[in-house]
Amino acid sequence: MAIDPDAKIDHEGPVTPYRQLAEILKARIARGDWADGRPIASETRLVQEYGIARTTVRRALDVLVDERVVWKVQGRGTYVGQPPVENP
């Protein structure tokens, strides 16, 4: 079953909030909210939008990094897709 990109976090549900957020963000990427190679919303924005702790947001983003959906650039943000290949 596909997750609604506009879903809210269910704090009482059986799925942990960070897993819910990871699925919501994947659905938003699939919908085209953020283009490949472009940054997604900041951690601060996601904390405000979903009413969850920064550590929960970071954990969700780490799941997406592990799944190769996004990549992070320290001090810049989290980007959709995979990082560009750097030539030596």
C-alpha positions in Angstrom: 0.0 0.0 0.0 1.4 3.4 -1.0 1.7 6.1 1.6 0.0 9.4 1.2 2.6 12.1 0.7 0.3 14.4 2.7 0.0 12.0 5.6 0.6 13.2 9.2 2.7 11.4 11.8 0.7 9.0 13.9 2.4 9.0 17.3 0.1 6.3 18.6 0.5 3.9 15.6 2.6 0.7 15.4 5.2 2.2 13.1 7.9 4.5 14.7 7.6 8.2 13.8 11.0 8.2 12.0 10.0 5.3 9.8 6.7 7.1 9.0 8.5 10.3 8.1 11.0 8.4 5.9 8.0 6.9 4.0 6.2 10.2 3.7 9.4 11.9 2.4 9.9 9.1 -0.2 6.3 9.6 -1.3 6.9 13.4 -1.6 10.0 12.8 -3.7 8.1 10.4 -5.9 5.3 13.0 -6.3 7.9 15.5 -7.5 8.0 17.8 -4.5 11.8 17.9 -4.8 13.6 17.3 -8.1 16.6 15.0 -8.4 19.8 16.7 -7.4 17.9 19.4 -5.5 17.7 19.9 -1.7 14.7 18.8 0.3 13.3 20.8 3.1 15.7 21.6 5.9 15.7 19.6 9.2 14.3 22.7 10.9 11.5 22.9 8.4 10.6 19.2 8.8 10.7 19.5 12.6 8.2 22.4 12.4 6.1 20.8 9.6 5.7 17.4 11.3 5.9 18.4 14.9 8.6 15.9 15.8 12.0 16.1 17.3 15.1 17.0 15.3 16.7 13.6 16.3 13.6 11.9 14.8 14.0 13.9 11.5 17.7 13.0 11.4 17.0 9.3 11.9 14.4 9.4 9.1 16.9 11.1 6.8 19.6 8.5 7.7 17.2 5.8 6.6 16.8 7.5 3.3 20.6 7.9 2.9 21.0 4.2 3.7 18.3 3.4 1.0 20.2 5.7 -1.5 17.1 7.9 -1.9 19.0 11.0 -0.8 22.5 12.1 0.2 23.8 14.7 2.7 26.2 17.6 2.3 27.4 18.8 5.7 26.5 22.4 6.2 24.4 22.5 3.0 21.5 20.1 3.3 20.0 16.8 2.1 19.7 16.3 -1.7 17.5 14.0 -3.7 19.2 11.1 -5.6 22.8 10.2 -5.5 25.8 12.6 -5.3 27.5 13.4 -8.6 30.6 11.4 -9.4 33.7 13.4 -9.0 36.5 12.9 -11.5 40.0 12.9 -10.0 
